[in-house]
Every structure is written in C-alpha cells, then in structure tokens.
Amino acid sequence: MTLSATSPEAGAVPATAPPTLARRLINGRPAAIAVLILLCMALLAVLAPWLHTMDPMQLDPAQRLKGISAAHWLGTDAYGRDVYSRVVYGARVSLVVGLGAALASVALGLAIGVLAGYFRWIDAVVMRIMDGMMAIPGVLLAIALIALSGASLATVLAAITIPEIPRVVRLVRGVILSVRYEPYVEAALSLGTRPARLMLRHLVPNTLAPLVVQGTYVFASAMITESILSFLGAGVPPEVASWGNIMADGRSYFQLIPGLVLYPGVLLSLTVLSVNILGDAMRDALDPRMARRM
C-alpha cells in the first residue's frame, strides 16, 4: 500500500500563517531602530520633569555661555539657561506639535475627503477650496496666521495643521473614488444601506492604510515646520524651550559653542529620520504585494 503525497503520513508541509504587521515591522532592522529611537524620544518628553537638572527658563547671566560642567551637562546659553534642561523639555514641544498636527489633519482630512468622494455635488466645491489652499506655501500661511493670532503653541499647531489638510483630503478622495463603484459597495446600496453606514463600514476602512502612512509624514513635516517657524522667530514664544528656539538662540554663538545648535539639531534630525523610516516600513508592511514576499 502506497501513501498519497497529500496524506498526513506523507509529511505534507502545513501552511504557515502570513506574518502580522508588527512582525513585518520588527523584522526590518531600520524600522526596529527607528521605533527604538522614537520610544527614547517619547520617554525623554514624558520624563522631562524628572530628567532635567534645572528650570529650563531660569536666567543666570553670571553663568552665560559656559561649557560642559558637572552643574551644566551641556553648558549654558547666552542667557545663562541650562542647555540640557532646555533640550529635554524641547522634546515635548516638538513631539506634541508633530503628533497633534498629524492627528488633527488626518481626522479633518478623512471627514472632508470621504464626503467629497461620495457626494459628487460636494466634490466640486470642496476640491476647489483645497486647490486654493495648496497654492499657498505652507510656511507662508503659517507665518500669516501666527502674525494675526499671536505666538502660542495652540496657534502654531493650528497654523501647521491647516496646510496639511488638503493633502489628506486629496488622498482620501482618491481612495473613495477608486472603491465607490466596487461590486460590494453596489450590493450594499442595492440592499438599502444608508450613506452614513455605507461610508463607515465599507469606504472608510479602505482609507486607513494610506492614512497611517500619510500621518507619519505629516508628523515629521510638522516637527520641521515648527522648528523653522521658531528659528525665524514666528513660532512658540522665545522663552519656551523648543528645539527651534534653542537653535535660534545659539546661531549667533555657533563658532564659539557649536553645541547650542548641534544638540537640538541632532535630536530633531534623528526624530524626523526615524519617523520617515517608520513611515516607509509601514507603507511596505501594509502593501499586500509586499506582505506576500515577506
């Protein structure tokens, strides 16, 4: 008696389940390093009240422009403020602005994009408004809004979020238009499904994967924009510890103490680079074609 090639006795290889999203991300060494760096930055921001050595806003003119010492781990700036403490607290501003802008732009862009993609009579009006907003440079629009409302963290967050919304709207609208006439959507319509339920159950889930990736890019772009605005003196108030403000205060003394610019600049670069690497990894992990290769 011979055994069939497909019988259990023949030692058939069992089918393996496809790797999960988390496993695909961890398997990529650059993505794993990026996640580790972002976790360190998040801990730095959350634990800032316990990690700092001095009040980041305390002025001490007698200790201005001092080098690294036991009392000041990264030296002092032109006003005698402790650079280490300001860098630690600066992580809070950058991460709050990046995360807040990403969440706000994705939420608003998703709502507007779904409506524009589903209701054709809304699409013409909404997209002309979005095209007009995209015609204005984001930094210029942010400076104008801050000049009208005054410098504050909330104003900076709103000024960075508004220029990002049209990009999210166009992304969501394109996805909705591509699935609007799929058979399963037509079947749901023929069964009398209400538009609100149809959008939430059948249309919105198709936008989640590209929105997650877009959100990471908005996160990185918002951090850079906040630093640019603060460096130009149009961001958060100068006394607030942010990486952009620290670099702006230290640019005049770069030749004397390069660390005033390099310390926050390196942390900003590492954070933005990690977010971009994570976004690329998530794009590959969420792509079904790439998932089958892993």
N, C-alpha and C positions, 0 to 999 in steps of 0.2 A: 504493500500500500504506500503510495507516494503522497507527500504533503503538498497542499496547494501553496503557491507563492504568496497568496494573500491571507493564508490562515495564521492565527496567532502563533502556532507551533513553528512556523517558518521564520520567526524572528522579524516580523514586519516592524519598521521604524515608526513609532507613534508620531502623529502630527504635533508639532510644538506650537504653542500659542504665540501670537505676534508680540513683540516687546511693547511694554507700556510707554507712554510719553515720558514719564520720569526716568525710566531705564534708558531710553534713547538719548535723553539729555545727559545723564550721568556718564554714559559710555563715551561721550565725546570729551576728550581731555580739555580742550579750550573752554568748552561750556562749563565743565566742572570747576575749573579755576575761576571762571567769571562768577559763578554762583558763590564760591567761597569768598571772593573779594567783595561782592555785594553784601554778603552776610556780615562781613567785618565792618563795612561802612555803616550798615544799619545798626549794628551794636555800638559803634562809635557815636552815632547820633542819639540812640536811646539812652546810653550810659554816660552821656556828656556831663550831667550834674555830679557824677561820681569820679569821672576820669580827669576832669580839669583840675588844675593846681591853684588857679587864681580866678578872680572875677574877670571875665573877658572884656568888660567895659571899664575896668578900673584904670584910671590915669595915674602915672607916676613919672613926671618929667625928669626927675633925677636919674631914672634908670633907662632913659630913651636910647634906642639903637645899641643895646648891649648884646653881646654874643651869647653863645650857649653856655649855661652855667647850671649849678645844682638848683638854684631858685627858679631859673627860666630855662626850661629844657630846649626850647627852640629860639631863645633870645627874646628881645623886645622890639616893638616898632617905634616909629617916630614920636609917639605919644607916651611911651613907656608901658604900653599894654603888653601882656604876656601873649606871645605869638602862638604857643602851643595851645593854650586855652581857647584862643580865638579860632584856631584851625579846627579844634574838636567841636566847638559849637557851630562853626560854619557848615559842618556836615548836615546839621539839622535843617538849615535854610535850603541848601541845595536839594536834599532828598525830599523835603516837603513840597518844594516848588515842582520838582520833576514828577513826583507821584500824583500831586494834586492836579497838575495840568494834564497828565495822561488820563486820569480817571474822569475828569470833567469833560475833556474834549471827546473821549470815546463815548461817554454816556450821551452827551448832547448830539454828537455826530451820528450815533446809532439811531436815536429817535427821529432826527430830521431825515436821515438817509433812507430809513425804512418807509416813511411817509412819502418821500419824493419818488422812490422807486415803485411803490404800489399804486399811488394815485397819480395818474398822468396829468391831471389838471393842476396839481400842486407842483409837479416836477418843473414845469417851465418857469414858474416864478421863483422857486427856491434855488434852482441852479443858476439863474442869472444873478441872484444875490451872492451866491457862493463864488461865482466867477469874478464879481466885482471885488469881493474881499480878498481873493487870491491875487488880484492885480496890485495890491498894496504890499510892499515889503513888510515882513513880519516885525522886524526890529523897529522900523519907522512907525508902524501902527502902535507898537508898544510904547515907544517914547511919547507919542502924541497922547495916548490915553493916560500915561503917568503924569504928563505935564498938565492935563486937565483935572485929574483927580488927586494928585499929590502922591508922594513916595510912601508906600507901605507894602507890607508883604501881601495883603489881600489884593491891592491894586496891581502889583507885579504879577501875581498869579492869574488874575483876570486878563491882563494885557498879553500874557504868553498863551493863554488858553484860546482866546478868540481867533487868532490867526491859524491855529491848528484845526479848528472845527471844519472848515471847508474841505480839507484833505480827507478827513474821516468821512464826511458826508459823501464825497465822490466815490470813495472806496465802497461804502455800504450800498450806495445806489447801484453801482455796477454789479455787485453780487446779487442784489434783489432782482435786477433786470434779467440776470442770467438764469435765475431759477423761477421767475414769475410764471412762466408757461410750461413748467415741467409737468409730466403726467400726474404725479401725486398731488401737486397743487391744484390742477384742474379737477382731479377727483374730489378733493376736499371742497372745492367751490360747488361742484355739482351736488354734493350732499348737503348743501346749505350752511356750510361753516361760516360763521360771522367773520368779518375782516379782522377784528382785533384778535380773535383766537387763531385765525389763519396766520397772521403775522408772527404772533408769539410762538406758535407751535411748529410752524413749517418754514418760515422765512428767516427769522432771527437766528436760529441755531446755525444756519449756513454762514452767517457772518462772524461767528465767534472766533474761528481760527485766524482769519486775516486781521481781525480786530486786536487779538492778543499780540500779534507781531507788530502791528502798527502802533500799539500802545507803548511798546518798548522803545521804538524810535522817537515817539513824542516825548517820552521820559528823558532820553538823552538830549534831544534838541532843547527841551525846556531848561535843563540844567545849564547848557551852554549859553542860551539866551539870557538867563538870569545873571550869569557871570559877566556877559558882555554889557548888559544894562548897568550893573553895579560898577563895573570897571569904568564906564562912561559917566558915572555919577547920576544915572537916571533910574537906578534900581531901588533896593531897600534903603532905608536911611543909613547914612555913613557910619553911624555909631554901632549899628547892628553887625554882629560878627557873621559875615558870609565870605565864602571863598573869593568872590568877585571883589568885595570891599577890601579884603586883605591884600590882594594883588594890586588893587588901585592905590592903596596907601603905600605900598612898598616899591612901586615902579620908579619913584624919584631917587630911591636909595639902592637900586639894583646893583650898581657897581660896588657899593660899599658892603651891602649884606644881600647877596643874591637869594638867600633863603626866604626872605619876605615874600618873594614872588614864586619861588620854586616849590615850597612846601604845599601851599594850597593848589598850585598848578598841577603838581604831580598827582595829588589825590583826585582832583577833578578829572584829569586825563584817564586815570585808572578806572574811575567810576563810569565815565562815559564809554570807554572802550569795553568794559565788562558788560554794560547794558547792550551795546551793539552786538557783541559776540553772542550774548544770550538770545537776542532777537533773531540773529541768523540761525542759531541752533534750533530755536522753536519753529522757525519757518520750515526748516528741513524736517523736523520731527512731526509737524502737523501735516506735511505733504504726504498723501497716501503712496505716491510713487516712491518717495524716499524711504518710507516706512517698510515697504516690501523688500528693499535692498538690505536693510539692517538685520 
